[in-house]
Amino acid sequence: MGVNSAAQPSAVRVEIGELVLDGFRADPERVSAAFETELTRLVRLHGVPLAANGPLAVDALSGLPPLPAGLSARRLGQELARAVHEGLSGHGEVSR
């Protein structure tokens, strides 16, 4: 991921190899769609602070907050995106 502090990122690529959601009963495709929409919105609005000084590769984000069970697919996707963006904003632990 790369972000020029004076401009919008030319490209942001997020790859999630596997996401396991124990305790949730939500349609994975709807969760994924809501996640992508919300993460795109957050990156456009706030950028990727960890990449402010140039390209960044992150292998894993950890230390992110737990999410409450019982969320709708849309809400779950949005909350996941917010948690990931928080990690990319310097909150949580990052493995490079």
Secondary structure, 3 states (H helix, E strand, C coil): CECECCCCCCECCCCCCCCCCCCCCCCHHHHHHHHHHHHHHHHHHHCCHHHCECCCCCCEEECCCCCCCCCCHHHHHHHHHHHHHHHHCCCCEEEC
